[in-house]
């Protein structure tokens, strides 16, 4: 994915997020909680209570994308983390 420099904004949701949420739940938090146009192509970041997991939601004209990263060892300096990417072509 290519992001044109200077055109993408990053919005961080300021409250702990349940990481079981997927496209619909994160979309609702970004739209209602951050009061932003979720179809804008900007990045919306959600972090869990312990700070050990993060999801990033964005829309890229062909569907929703979620990037997720989580540390297996919360509050540890170890770098044992995983990264996944998923895409949905569902329309809202």
PyMOL commands that set and color helices and strands:
alter all, ss='L'
color gray80, all
select helices_A, chain A and resi 23-33+38-40
alter helices_A, ss='H'
color red, helices_A
select strands_A, chain A and resi 10-12+43-47+53-59+64-71+81-88
alter strands_A, ss='S'
color yellow, strands_A
deselect
rebuild
show_as cartoon
